[in-house]
Amino acid sequence: MNKQEIQQKVESAIDQIRPYLEADGGNIRFVELTDDMIVNVELQGACRTCPMSIITLKNGVEAAVKKAVPEIVSVEAINLNK
């Protein structure tokens, strides 16, 4: 599978999670897939300021993306202060 195909699968997995984030006033935007197979996303709306965002990101978004695309190493939010 090439990088473009992987990116399409990642975006599809994110689209499946999006309604759950939107239900809580948040959203997520795919930013890029790095050569190291790290997915960078931007958390938006309520997800940006929620103290539970990192848990949602890792236990929800990252888990779903890795399940759909096992090649992915990690999902990182570029706009969360760690």
trRosetta pair geometry for C-beta under 8 A, 3 or more apart (Angstrom, degrees):
i j d omega theta_ij theta_ji phi_ij phi_ji
1 5 4.6 -122 -168 90 90 130
1 6 5.6 112 131 -58 116 84
1 9 7.9 -7 -177 -6 147 138
1 71 7.3 -146 70 -17 124 151
2 5 5.2 95 55 10 68 102
2 6 7.1 -129 104 -5 35 91
3 6 5.6 -55 -148 37 34 113
3 7 6.2 36 154 -22 67 105
3 33 6.4 171 -171 100 94 128
3 35 7.9 -41 -106 -109 139 58
4 7 5.6 -51 -147 35 31 113
4 8 6.5 33 153 -21 63 103
5 8 5.7 -51 -150 33 33 112
5 9 6.6 31 152 -16 64 104
6 9 5.8 -58 -153 37 33 109
6 10 6.3 35 150 -21 67 106
6 33 6.4 154 106 -176 107 162
6 37 7.6 -73 164 -124 154 90
6 69 5.8 105 -155 -155 81 136
6 71 6.0 -69 -126 69 131 137
6 72 7.6 157 -178 -62 113 85
7 10 5.5 -53 -147 35 33 114
7 11 6.3 32 156 -18 66 105
7 30 7.9 117 -169 171 88 142
7 33 4.7 -133 -93 0 93 143
8 11 5.8 -53 -146 37 30 110
8 12 6.4 34 152 -21 63 106
9 12 5.5 -53 -149 35 32 115
9 13 6.5 34 152 -20 65 103
9 68 5.7 -177 164 143 100 107
9 69 4.7 131 111 -74 124 116
10 13 5.7 -55 -151 35 32 111
10 14 6.4 31 151 -18 65 105
10 30 6.8 122 119 -124 105 132
10 33 6.2 149 25 -81 160 123
10 39 5.5 -174 -162 -106 142 136
10 65 5.6 32 -138 -149 79 109
10 68 7.3 152 -97 93 39 122
10 69 5.5 -48 -71 9 75 156
10 72 6.7 118 -98 -76 113 135
11 14 5.6 -52 -147 37 34 113
11 15 6.3 40 151 -24 65 104
11 30 5.2 -56 -103 -33 86 164
12 15 5.6 -51 -149 32 32 115
12 16 6.8 34 151 -21 62 102
12 68 7.0 -161 86 178 97 151
13 16 5.8 -53 -156 30 34 113
13 17 6.9 26 150 -13 64 106
13 64 5.3 163 178 134 106 94
13 65 4.7 137 109 -104 146 58
13 67 7.6 153 -135 65 133 82
13 68 3.9 -158 -83 30 127 157
13 69 6.6 -116 -18 -4 145 101
14 17 5.8 -61 -153 39 37 108
14 18 6.4 60 148 -48 67 95
14 28 5.9 -125 -167 103 110 124
14 30 5.6 170 39 -60 168 104
14 41 7.1 175 -120 -108 138 134
14 61 6.9 28 -115 -149 78 100
14 64 8.0 136 -81 99 39 121
14 65 6.8 21 -59 -84 77 107
15 18 5.5 -28 -149 -1 35 125
16 19 7.9 -49 177 15 33 98
16 64 6.8 -153 83 174 112 137
17 20 5.8 -60 -174 36 59 112
17 21 6.5 50 138 -17 84 106
17 28 7.1 1 96 32 112 143
17 60 6.3 124 -149 152 129 100
17 61 5.6 132 144 -104 170 70
17 64 5.4 157 -65 63 122 163
18 21 5.7 -63 -151 39 38 109
18 22 6.0 35 156 -20 73 109
18 27 6.7 21 -150 -143 91 72
18 28 6.3 -130 -102 41 77 95
19 22 5.5 -55 -140 39 33 112
19 23 6.3 44 156 -31 65 100
20 23 5.7 -45 -152 23 30 116
20 24 7.4 11 154 -2 58 103
20 60 7.2 -138 100 -168 144 138
21 24 6.2 -70 -161 45 35 98
21 26 4.3 -82 177 89 91 98
21 27 5.6 133 119 -99 122 26
21 28 5.7 101 30 -16 176 97
21 45 7.8 127 154 61 98 124
21 47 5.8 -8 -159 -59 113 134
21 56 7.5 111 -100 167 94 138
22 25 7.5 59 -168 -71 36 10
22 26 6.8 -112 -80 70 29 50
22 27 5.9 41 -82 -85 78 80
24 46 5.7 -124 131 82 83 141
24 47 7.5 94 94 -64 112 81
24 50 7.7 23 141 -73 128 156
25 45 5.3 -156 146 157 67 122
25 46 3.6 72 96 -17 103 133
26 43 6.6 -23 -172 -175 120 91
26 44 6.4 139 -171 82 68 58
26 45 4.3 -178 -122 82 41 108
26 46 4.3 -95 -62 61 85 81
26 47 3.1 92 -154 -29 138 96
26 48 7.4 170 -131 -9 101 64
26 50 7.0 -59 -70 -7 137 133
27 43 7.7 145 82 -166 48 49
27 44 4.2 -25 69 69 94 112
27 45 5.0 84 10 7 86 121
27 47 6.7 -142 39 14 34 128
28 41 5.3 -1 -174 175 102 131
28 42 7.2 153 -159 78 53 49
28 43 5.9 -26 -104 -108 76 56
28 44 6.6 -169 -79 17 24 89
28 47 6.7 -35 -68 79 78 170
28 61 6.6 159 -115 -109 167 140
29 41 6.4 151 75 -165 46 75
29 42 4.5 -12 57 56 103 99
29 44 6.1 63 -14 -27 102 124
30 39 7.2 -60 -138 -171 88 105
30 41 5.9 -46 -106 -108 39 84
31 40 4.3 -59 70 107 119 95
31 41 5.8 178 2 -107 94 23
31 42 5.6 96 -56 -23 115 92
31 78 5.9 -2 7 -2 169 137
32 39 7.7 180 92 -151 43 47
32 40 4.9 12 52 47 81 111
33 37 7.2 -8 -177 -130 94 39
33 38 7.5 159 -157 76 50 40
33 39 5.7 -20 -104 -102 73 68
33 40 7.8 -159 -76 19 26 75
34 37 6.9 -67 76 8 77 15
34 38 4.5 5 36 52 121 88
34 39 7.9 -140 10 -69 80 23
34 40 6.8 76 -33 -19 99 105
36 73 6.4 -49 142 23 84 147
37 71 5.4 -118 -140 144 139 85
37 72 5.4 -162 167 -122 97 38
37 73 4.7 106 96 -8 99 96
38 72 7.6 102 -109 -163 26 78
38 73 5.5 -47 -76 64 70 107
38 74 4.9 -7 -125 63 89 92
38 75 7.6 166 -169 -91 65 25
38 76 6.0 10 174 4 112 115
39 65 6.1 -91 20 171 160 159
39 72 5.8 -9 -20 -144 111 125
39 74 7.2 -154 32 100 72 49
39 75 4.5 -19 69 -112 109 74
39 76 7.1 161 83 24 54 66
40 76 5.5 -27 -107 74 65 92
40 77 7.8 114 -161 -124 62 15
40 78 5.0 45 -174 -48 109 111
41 57 7.7 -175 65 -137 127 107
41 61 7.0 -93 32 165 164 152
41 75 6.2 10 1 -177 119 98
41 76 7.2 161 26 83 74 41
41 77 5.6 -44 78 -103 84 62
41 78 7.1 -177 74 1 30 86
42 77 6.8 98 -122 -157 26 77
42 78 5.8 -41 -84 49 75 100
42 79 5.2 50 -141 2 81 124
43 47 3.9 -121 -178 122 108 113
43 48 5.1 165 109 -79 95 59
43 53 5.7 76 -179 -161 171 129
43 57 7.0 -79 -67 -79 128 114
43 77 4.9 -6 -14 -140 105 134
43 79 6.2 -141 42 69 77 105
43 80 6.3 46 22 -58 128 102
44 47 6.2 40 57 51 35 109
44 48 6.0 3 -137 -42 19 109
45 48 6.5 149 64 1 25 98
46 49 6.6 -77 -159 49 42 89
46 50 5.6 51 152 -45 79 112
47 50 5.7 -47 -130 20 31 118
47 53 5.3 110 -176 -118 69 109
47 56 6.8 -112 -135 84 102 149
48 53 7.2 54 -116 -96 8 156
48 79 6.5 -34 -130 118 99 121
48 80 7.7 -153 -145 -87 55 73
49 53 7.8 131 64 -37 15 134
50 53 4.7 126 75 -49 90 89
50 56 7.4 33 96 2 134 138
52 55 5.0 -55 -171 44 74 115
52 56 5.8 79 129 -26 87 100
53 56 5.5 -56 -145 39 34 112
53 57 6.0 37 155 -24 68 106
53 77 7.1 -20 149 -6 116 170
53 80 6.0 -163 111 -112 131 130
54 57 5.4 -49 -145 35 32 116
54 58 6.2 18 160 -8 66 108
54 77 7.6 -121 -100 21 65 129
54 80 6.3 144 -76 167 87 153
54 82 7.3 107 -101 -112 136 81
55 58 6.2 -60 -140 45 28 99
55 59 5.5 -4 174 11 68 119
55 60 7.9 66 129 -5 60 97
56 59 6.8 -62 -117 54 17 89
56 60 4.8 -21 -170 22 59 131
56 61 6.7 53 140 -10 71 98
57 60 7.0 -12 -61 52 6 89
57 61 5.1 -35 -148 39 45 122
57 62 6.2 52 148 -22 63 102
57 75 6.4 -153 174 106 89 107
57 76 8.0 53 166 -133 135 23
57 77 5.5 -87 -115 -31 152 116
57 80 7.3 -95 -31 -25 158 160
58 61 7.6 7 -32 53 12 82
58 62 4.9 -18 -141 26 38 135
58 63 7.4 63 149 -30 47 88
58 75 7.5 178 -100 64 46 97
59 62 7.4 33 -16 49 13 96
59 63 5.8 3 -176 -17 34 129
60 63 6.3 -66 -141 35 6 106
60 64 6.5 -4 163 -10 52 112
61 64 6.1 -64 -150 38 25 106
61 65 6.2 19 158 -16 65 111
61 75 5.4 -132 118 115 103 158
62 65 5.8 -57 -142 39 30 109
62 66 6.0 26 160 -16 67 109
62 72 7.9 -157 -156 126 73 127
62 74 6.7 -23 -135 -160 126 49
62 75 3.9 -155 -94 31 83 114
63 66 6.0 -58 -144 40 25 107
63 67 6.3 29 155 -23 62 108
64 67 5.7 -53 -147 33 29 113
64 68 6.4 21 156 -11 64 109
65 68 5.9 -62 -149 42 30 105
65 69 6.0 -33 171 40 69 102
65 72 5.4 -44 134 69 104 168
65 75 5.4 107 41 -61 150 133
66 69 6.8 -79 -125 70 24 62
66 70 6.3 54 -179 -113 68 43
66 72 5.2 -124 -95 73 65 108
66 75 7.8 -118 -38 -21 90 106
67 70 7.7 14 -138 -72 15 71
69 72 4.9 71 101 -18 102 109
72 75 6.9 21 164 -55 132 82
77 80 4.0 59 92 -5 124 114
